[in-house]
Amino acid sequence: MLKKLLATLFVLTATTTMCAFAAPTKVVPKKPPPPDYFPLRVNDWWKYQSTTGEGKVTKFDMKVISAEVREGDPDKIVIYRVDTTTPTAIHDWYSKEQGWVMRRKEQYGDNEKMVVDYDPIYQWTKNPLINEDTWQWKGKGMMGVDIEDNAVVSGPEEVYVPAGKYNCMKVVTKVKQGGGEVTKTYWFANWVGLIKSSTQSGPVGSVTELLDYSFKHPPPPKKK
């Protein structure tokens, strides 16, 4: 009787072991995150270099300082503060709402009087960006000046900057403000953000390019 019991246990153990080898656990591949051409994570930063038509070079950083929901907001909209370090610091407040990056407010330096409250909130860019998308925004900026922004998207296209090569979507905007017109062109890369931009107003223009960013892999080589 004992021999039969031991034989039965041996068969059951062998069968279980064979089944374990025959049916390995399936590894479910991770889904990539949804497209985001303007990622805003607290403490992330980007370094840029801007060059004017005369050859003057200015370097500056952009950093996400905070992400907060305003007290009492029933929609729980996250407001991101992004600081740009130039000779005069610029503070911007953005939100992401229903496929838009909204530019809510802009402040130059620490002077609370130098604030631009857009009315209505500035629909700065769509997110994600899709080829042949267009939009128009009309509103008021600093001191109630009228602004009209007409934008069109194209791409993707490869863009080379000091930080590397990126597959970008291109946004060309025609901005009318205070009787003048400026053409602003932006190149955005998915999950990275702004890679390159250019501004042209008559004969005056500048180009800005990405040098580095905090979540780049691998990091750029150190200069000797």
Phi and psi in degrees as GROMACS dihedral restraints (atoms count N, CA, C in turn):
[ dihedral_restraints ]
;  ai    aj    ak    al  type     phi  dphi    fc
    3     4     5     6     1   -63.6    20    10
    4     5     6     7     1   -39.7    20    10
    6     7     8     9     1   -63.1    20    10
    7     8     9    10     1   -42.1    20    10
    9    10    11    12     1   -63.1    20    10
   10    11    12    13     1   -40.5    20    10
   12    13    14    15     1   -64.4    20    10
   13    14    15    16     1   -43.5    20    10
   15    16    17    18     1   -64.2    20    10
   16    17    18    19     1   -38.5    20    10
   18    19    20    21     1   -65.1    20    10
   19    20    21    22     1   -40.6    20    10
   21    22    23    24     1   -63.8    20    10
   22    23    24    25     1   -43.3    20    10
   24    25    26    27     1   -62.7    20    10
   25    26    27    28     1   -38.1    20    10
   27    28    29    30     1   -63.8    20    10
   28    29    30    31     1   -42.5    20    10
   30    31    32    33     1   -64.9    20    10
   31    32    33    34     1   -43.3    20    10
   33    34    35    36     1   -64.0    20    10
   34    35    36    37     1   -41.4    20    10
   36    37    38    39     1   -64.3    20    10
   37    38    39    40     1   -44.6    20    10
   39    40    41    42     1   -63.6    20    10
   40    41    42    43     1   -41.2    20    10
   42    43    44    45     1   -64.2    20    10
   43    44    45    46     1   -43.0    20    10
   45    46    47    48     1   -62.8    20    10
   46    47    48    49     1   -42.1    20    10
   48    49    50    51     1   -64.4    20    10
   49    50    51    52     1   -41.9    20    10
   51    52    53    54     1   -64.6    20    10
   52    53    54    55     1   -38.1    20    10
   54    55    56    57     1   -66.1    20    10
   55    56    57    58     1   -36.7    20    10
   57    58    59    60     1   -64.1    20    10
   58    59    60    61     1   -39.8    20    10
   60    61    62    63     1   -73.4    20    10
   61    62    63    64     1   -32.8    20    10
   63    64    65    66     1   -75.5    20    10
   64    65    66    67     1   -26.4    20    10
   66    67    68    69     1  -125.2    20    10
   67    68    69    70     1    76.7    20    10
   69    70    71    72     1   -65.8    20    10
   70    71    72    73     1   154.3    20    10
   72    73    74    75     1   -67.4    20    10
   73    74    75    76     1   131.3    20    10
   75    76    77    78     1   -73.2    20    10
   76    77    78    79     1   132.9    20    10
   78    79    80    81     1   -94.3    20    10
   79    80    81    82     1   115.0    20    10
   81    82    83    84     1   -83.3    20    10
   82    83    84    85     1   118.2    20    10
   84    85    86    87     1   -63.8    20    10
   85    86    87    88     1   141.7    20    10
   87    88    89    90     1   -71.7    20    10
   88    89    90    91     1   135.2    20    10
   90    91    92    93     1   -75.3    20    10
   91    92    93    94     1   137.1    20    10
   93    94    95    96     1   -65.6    20    10
   94    95    96    97     1   150.3    20    10
   96    97    98    99     1   -63.4    20    10
   97    98    99   100     1   156.6    20    10
   99   100   101   102     1   -62.3    20    10
  100   101   102   103     1   153.6    20    10
  102   103   104   105     1   -56.3    20    10
  103   104   105   106     1   138.5    20    10
  105   106   107   108     1  -149.5    20    10
  106   107   108   109     1   106.8    20    10
  108   109   110   111     1   -91.3    20    10
  109   110   111   112     1     0.8    20    10
  111   112   113   114     1  -143.9    20    10
  112   113   114   115     1    66.3    20    10
  114   115   116   117     1   -67.5    20    10
  115   116   117   118     1   139.2    20    10
  117   118   119   120     1  -133.7    20    10
  118   119   120   121     1    93.5    20    10
  120   121   122   123     1  -115.0    20    10
  121   122   123   124     1   134.4    20    10
  123   124   125   126     1   -56.9    20    10
  124   125   126   127     1   134.0    20    10
  126   127   128   129     1    81.7    20    10
  127   128   129   130     1    -6.3    20    10
  129   130   131   132     1   -69.4    20    10
  130   131   132   133     1   146.2    20    10
  132   133   134   135     1  -139.9    20    10
  133   134   135   136     1   159.2    20    10
  135   136   137   138     1  -134.9    20    10
  136   137   138   139     1   140.7    20    10
  138   139   140   141     1  -111.6    20    10
  139   140   141   142     1   135.2    20    10
  141   142   143   144     1  -129.9    20    10
  142   143   144   145     1   162.3    20    10
  144   145   146   147     1  -133.0    20    10
  145   146   147   148     1   126.2    20    10
  147   148   149   150     1  -111.3    20    10
  148   149   150   151     1   134.0    20    10
  150   151   152   153     1  -125.2    20    10
  151   152   153   154     1   126.0    20    10
  153   154   155   156     1   -83.0    20    10
  154   155   156   157     1   170.4    20    10
  156   157   158   159     1   -62.1    20    10
  157   158   159   160     1   -24.6    20    10
  159   160   161   162     1   -85.8    20    10
  160   161   162   163     1    -3.0    20    10
  162   163   164   165     1    94.3    20    10
  163   164   165   166     1     3.7    20    10
  165   166   167   168     1   -72.5    20    10
  166   167   168   169     1   129.7    20    10
  168   169   170   171     1  -109.8    20    10
  169   170   171   172     1   132.5    20    10
  171   172   173   174     1  -130.1    20    10
  172   173   174   175     1   131.4    20    10
  174   175   176   177     1  -106.9    20    10
  175   176   177   178     1   143.3    20    10
  177   178   179   180     1  -152.6    20    10
  178   179   180   181     1   162.5    20    10
  180   181   182   183     1  -116.7    20    10
  181   182   183   184     1   152.0    20    10
  183   184   185   186     1  -123.3    20    10
  184   185   186   187     1   137.1    20    10
  186   187   188   189     1  -142.1    20    10
  187   188   189   190     1   139.5    20    10
  189   190   191   192     1   -82.1    20    10
  190   191   192   193     1   114.9    20    10
  192   193   194   195     1   -88.2    20    10
  193   194   195   196     1   -41.3    20    10
  195   196   197   198     1  -155.6    20    10
  196   197   198   199     1   162.8    20    10
  198   199   200   201     1  -141.4    20    10
  199   200   201   202     1   110.1    20    10
  201   202   203   204     1  -136.0    20    10
  202   203   204   205     1   149.3    20    10
  204   205   206   207     1  -100.4    20    10
  205   206   207   208     1   126.1    20    10
  207   208   209   210     1   -66.1    20    10
  208   209   210   211     1   139.1    20    10
  210   211   212   213     1   -60.4    20    10
  211   212   213   214     1   130.6    20    10
  213   214   215   216     1    85.2    20    10
  214   215   216   217     1     2.1    20    10
  216   217   218   219     1   -77.4    20    10
  217   218   219   220     1   113.3    20    10
  219   220   221   222     1   -68.1    20    10
  220   221   222   223     1   -23.6    20    10
  222   223   224   225     1   -86.4    20    10
  223   224   225   226     1    -8.1    20    10
  225   226   227   228     1    54.5    20    10
  226   227   228   229     1    42.5    20    10
  228   229   230   231     1   -75.8    20    10
  229   230   231   232     1   129.7    20    10
  231   232   233   234     1   -82.4    20    10
  232   233   234   235     1   126.7    20    10
  234   235   236   237     1  -105.2    20    10
  235   236   237   238     1   122.5    20    10
  237   238   239   240     1  -102.5    20    10
  238   239   240   241     1   131.9    20    10
  240   241   242   243     1  -101.6    20    10
  241   242   243   244     1   126.7    20    10
  243   244   245   246     1  -121.4    20    10
  244   245   246   247     1   123.5    20    10
  246   247   248   249     1  -104.2    20    10
  247   248   249   250     1   136.7    20    10
  249   250   251   252     1  -112.1    20    10
  250   251   252   253     1   125.4    20    10
  252   253   254   255     1   -95.1    20    10
  253   254   255   256     1    99.4    20    10
  255   256   257   258     1  -120.3    20    10
  256   257   258   259     1  -179.2    20    10
  258   259   260   261     1   -49.1    20    10
  259   260   261   262     1   -34.7    20    10
  261   262   263   264     1  -117.6    20    10
  262   263   264   265     1   118.1    20    10
  264   265   266   267     1   -61.8    20    10
  265   266   267   268     1   143.0    20    10
  267   268   269   270     1  -119.4    20    10
  268   269   270   271     1   129.6    20    10
  270   271   272   273     1  -110.2    20    10
  271   272   273   274     1   127.9    20    10
  273   274   275   276     1  -122.1    20    10
  274   275   276   277     1   145.4    20    10
  276   277   278   279     1  -120.2    20    10
  277   278   279   280     1   123.0    20    10
  279   280   281   282     1  -120.4    20    10
  280   281   282   283     1   160.3    20    10
  282   283   284   285     1  -142.1    20    10
  283   284   285   286     1   161.3    20    10
  285   286   287   288     1  -118.3    20    10
  286   287   288   289     1   117.6    20    10
  288   289   290   291     1  -139.9    20    10
  289   290   291   292     1   117.3    20    10
  291   292   293   294     1    50.6    20    10
  292   293   294   295     1    51.4    20    10
  294   295   296   297     1    82.2    20    10
  295   296   297   298     1    13.1    20    10
  297   298   299   300     1  -125.4    20    10
  298   299   300   301     1   148.2    20    10
  300   301   302   303     1   -99.0    20    10
  301   302   303   304     1   117.6    20    10
  303   304   305   306     1  -103.5    20    10
  304   305   306   307     1   126.2    20    10
  306   307   308   309     1   -94.6    20    10
  307   308   309   310     1   108.0    20    10
  309   310   311   312     1   -89.0    20    10
  310   311   312   313     1   -39.2    20    10
  312   313   314   315     1  -157.9    20    10
  313   314   315   316     1   153.6    20    10
  315   316   317   318     1  -140.5    20    10
  316   317   318   319     1   136.8    20    10
  318   319   320   321     1  -134.0    20    10
  319   320   321   322     1   132.9    20    10
  321   322   323   324     1   -97.8    20    10
  322   323   324   325     1   115.8    20    10
  324   325   326   327     1    67.6    20    10
  325   326   327   328     1  -158.1    20    10
  327   328   329   330     1   -99.9    20    10
  328   329   330   331     1     9.2    20    10
  330   331   332   333     1   -82.2    20    10
  331   332   333   334     1   111.0    20    10
  333   334   335   336     1   -66.5    20    10
  334   335   336   337     1   -13.0    20    10
  336   337   338   339     1   -80.9    20    10
  337   338   339   340     1   -17.8    20    10
  339   340   341   342     1   -94.5    20    10
  340   341   342   343     1    58.0    20    10
  342   343   344   345     1  -117.8    20    10
  343   344   345   346     1   137.9    20    10
  345   346   347   348     1  -108.4    20    10
  346   347   348   349     1   111.6    20    10
  348   349   350   351     1  -103.6    20    10
  349   350   351   352     1   108.8    20    10
  351   352   353   354     1   -75.7    20    10
  352   353   354   355     1   137.0    20    10
  354   355   356   357     1  -134.8    20    10
  355   356   357   358     1   110.3    20    10
  357   358   359   360     1   -71.6    20    10
  358   359   360   361     1  -179.5    20    10
  360   361   362   363     1   -57.6    20    10
  361   362   363   364     1   135.2    20    10
  363   364   365   366     1   -69.8    20    10
  364   365   366   367     1   117.1    20    10
  366   367   368   369     1   -79.2    20    10
  367   368   369   370     1    88.9    20    10
  369   370   371   372     1   -72.4    20    10
  370   371   372   373     1   -45.7    20    10
  372   373   374   375     1  -159.4    20    10
  373   374   375   376     1   153.8    20    10
  375   376   377   378     1   -76.4    20    10
  376   377   378   379     1   156.0    20    10
  378   379   380   381     1  -156.2    20    10
  379   380   381   382     1   110.3    20    10
  381   382   383   384     1   -77.1    20    10
  382   383   384   385     1   166.8    20    10
  384   385   386   387     1   -97.4    20    10
  385   386   387   388     1   133.4    20    10
  387   388   389   390     1  -126.3    20    10
  388   389   390   391     1   135.9    20    10
  390   391   392   393     1   -52.5    20    10
  391   392   393   394     1   134.6    20    10
  393   394   395   396     1    74.7    20    10
  394   395   396   397     1     6.3    20    10
  396   397   398   399     1   -65.8    20    10
  397   398   399   400     1   146.4    20    10
  399   400   401   402     1  -137.1    20    10
  400   401   402   403     1   157.3    20    10
  402   403   404   405     1  -160.1    20    10
  403   404   405   406     1   164.1    20    10
  405   406   407   408     1  -136.3    20    10
  406   407   408   409     1   137.9    20    10
  408   409   410   411     1  -128.1    20    10
  409   410   411   412     1   134.1    20    10
  411   412   413   414     1  -126.7    20    10
  412   413   414   415     1   136.8    20    10
  414   415   416   417     1  -174.3    20    10
  415   416   417   418     1  -162.7    20    10
  417   418   419   420     1  -122.4    20    10
  418   419   420   421     1   142.0    20    10
  420   421   422   423     1  -111.5    20    10
  421   422   423   424     1  -141.2    20    10
  423   424   425   426     1   -59.4    20    10
  424   425   426   427     1   135.7    20    10
  426   427   428   429     1    58.5    20    10
  427   428   429   430     1    26.1    20    10
  429   430   431   432     1    72.2    20    10
  430   431   432   433     1    17.0    20    10
  432   433   434   435     1   -69.9    20    10
  433   434   435   436     1   135.8    20    10
  435   436   437   438     1   -70.9    20    10
  436   437   438   439     1   139.0    20    10
  438   439   440   441     1  -129.4    20    10
  439   440   441   442     1   137.3    20    10
  441   442   443   444     1  -128.8    20    10
  442   443   444   445     1   125.7    20    10
  444   445   446   447     1  -124.5    20    10
  445   446   447   448     1   117.2    20    10
  447   448   449   450     1  -114.1    20    10
  448   449   450   451     1   125.4    20    10
  450   451   452   453     1  -127.3    20    10
  451   452   453   454     1   149.6    20    10
  453   454   455   456     1  -140.0    20    10
  454   455   456   457     1   141.8    20    10
  456   457   458   459     1  -108.0    20    10
  457   458   459   460     1   141.2    20    10
  459   460   461   462     1  -141.6    20    10
  460   461   462   463     1   164.8    20    10
  462   463   464   465     1   128.5    20    10
  463   464   465   466     1  -178.4    20    10
  465   466   467   468     1   -82.3    20    10
  466   467   468   469     1   162.5    20    10
  468   469   470   471     1  -147.5    20    10
  469   470   471   472     1   150.4    20    10
  471   472   473   474     1   -80.6    20    10
  472   473   474   475     1   134.8    20    10
  474   475   476   477     1  -128.0    20    10
  475   476   477   478     1   132.6    20    10
  477   478   479   480     1  -107.6    20    10
  478   479   480   481     1   125.1    20    10
  480   481   482   483     1  -136.3    20    10
  481   482   483   484     1   171.4    20    10
  483   484   485   486     1   -55.3    20    10
  484   485   486   487     1   -27.9    20    10
  486   487   488   489     1   -76.7    20    10
  487   488   489   490     1   -12.9    20    10
  489   490   491   492     1   137.0    20    10
  490   491   492   493     1  -163.7    20    10
  492   493   494   495     1  -104.8    20    10
  493   494   495   496     1   135.4    20    10
  495   496   497   498     1  -137.4    20    10
  496   497   498   499     1   146.7    20    10
  498   499   500   501     1   -91.1    20    10
  499   500   501   502     1   112.1    20    10
  501   502   503   504     1  -120.4    20    10
  502   503   504   505     1   156.7    20    10
  504   505   506   507     1  -102.0    20    10
  505   506   507   508     1   138.7    20    10
  507   508   509   510     1  -106.6    20    10
  508   509   510   511     1   131.8    20    10
  510   511   512   513     1  -120.7    20    10
  511   512   513   514     1   119.5    20    10
  513   514   515   516     1  -108.1    20    10
  514   515   516   517     1   124.2    20    10
  516   517   518   519     1  -120.3    20    10
  517   518   519   520     1   138.9    20    10
  519   520   521   522     1  -108.1    20    10
  520   521   522   523     1   111.4    20    10
  522   523   524   525     1  -109.8    20    10
  523   524   525   526     1   121.7    20    10
  525   526   527   528     1  -105.0    20    10
  526   527   528   529     1   126.6    20    10
  528   529   530   531     1  -154.2    20    10
  529   530   531   532     1   127.3    20    10
  531   532   533   534     1    57.9    20    10
  532   533   534   535     1    34.8    20    10
  534   535   536   537     1    85.9    20    10
  535   536   537   538     1    -6.8    20    10
  537   538   539   540     1  -110.2    20    10
  538   539   540   541     1   163.8    20    10
  540   541   542   543     1  -129.4    20    10
  541   542   543   544     1   133.9    20    10
  543   544   545   546     1  -126.2    20    10
  544   545   546   547     1   136.2    20    10
  546   547   548   549     1  -100.8    20    10
  547   548   549   550     1   119.5    20    10
  549   550   551   552     1  -115.7    20    10
  550   551   552   553     1   129.9    20    10
  552   553   554   555     1  -121.5    20    10
  553   554   555   556     1   131.9    20    10
  555   556   557   558     1  -124.5    20    10
  556   557   558   559     1   142.2    20    10
  558   559   560   561     1  -118.7    20    10
  559   560   561   562     1   118.6    20    10
  561   562   563   564     1  -113.5    20    10
  562   563   564   565     1   140.6    20    10
  564   565   566   567     1  -111.6    20    10
  565   566   567   568     1   138.9    20    10
  567   568   569   570     1   -59.2    20    10
  568   569   570   571     1   132.2    20    10
  570   571   572   573     1    66.1    20    10
  571   572   573   574     1     4.9    20    10
  573   574   575   576     1  -115.4    20    10
  574   575   576   577     1   -49.9    20    10
  576   577   578   579     1   116.4    20    10
  577   578   579   580     1  -147.9    20    10
  579   580   581   582     1   -73.8    20    10
  580   581   582   583     1   121.7    20    10
  582   583   584   585     1   -99.6    20    10
  583   584   585   586     1   -39.9    20    10
  585   586   587   588     1  -154.6    20    10
  586   587   588   589     1   151.7    20    10
  588   589   590   591     1  -150.0    20    10
  589   590   591   592     1   157.0    20    10
  591   592   593   594     1  -140.3    20    10
  592   593   594   595     1   148.4    20    10
  594   595   596   597     1  -129.1    20    10
  595   596   597   598     1   131.6    20    10
  597   598   599   600     1  -136.4    20    10
  598   599   600   601     1   122.7    20    10
  600   601   602   603     1  -133.1    20    10
  601   602   603   604     1    97.9    20    10
  603   604   605   606     1    63.5    20    10
  604   605   606   607     1  -129.7    20    10
  606   607   608   609     1   -81.9    20    10
  607   608   609   610     1    -7.2    20    10
  609   610   611   612     1   -95.3    20    10
  610   611   612   613     1   130.3    20    10
  612   613   614   615     1  -155.0    20    10
  613   614   615   616     1   167.9    20    10
  615   616   617   618     1  -155.0    20    10
  616   617   618   619     1   158.2    20    10
  618   619   620   621     1  -129.5    20    10
  619   620   621   622     1   133.9    20    10
  621   622   623   624     1  -118.9    20    10
  622   623   624   625     1   134.6    20    10
  624   625   626   627     1  -131.4    20    10
  625   626   627   628     1   148.1    20    10
  627   628   629   630     1   -75.3    20    10
  628   629   630   631     1   130.6    20    10
  630   631   632   633     1   -99.3    20    10
  631   632   633   634     1   -39.4    20    10
  633   634   635   636     1  -168.6    20    10
  634   635   636   637     1   164.3    20    10
  636   637   638   639     1  -152.8    20    10
  637   638   639   640     1   158.3    20    10
  639   640   641   642     1   -67.0    20    10
  640   641   642   643     1   -28.0    20    10
  642   643   644   645     1  -107.6    20    10
  643   644   645   646     1    25.1    20    10
  645   646   647   648     1   -75.3    20    10
  646   647   648   649     1   138.7    20    10
  648   649   650   651     1  -132.4    20    10
  649   650   651   652     1   127.9    20    10
  651   652   653   654     1   -76.5    20    10
  652   653   654   655     1   164.6    20    10
  654   655   656   657     1   -65.6    20    10
  655   656   657   658     1   153.4    20    10
  657   658   659   660     1   -65.4    20    10
  658   659   660   661     1   150.8    20    10
  660   661   662   663     1   -65.3    20    10
  661   662   663   664     1   145.8    20    10
  663   664   665   666     1   -74.9    20    10
  664   665   666   667     1   143.0    20    10
  666   667   668   669     1   -72.3    20    10
  667   668   669   670     1   140.4    20    10
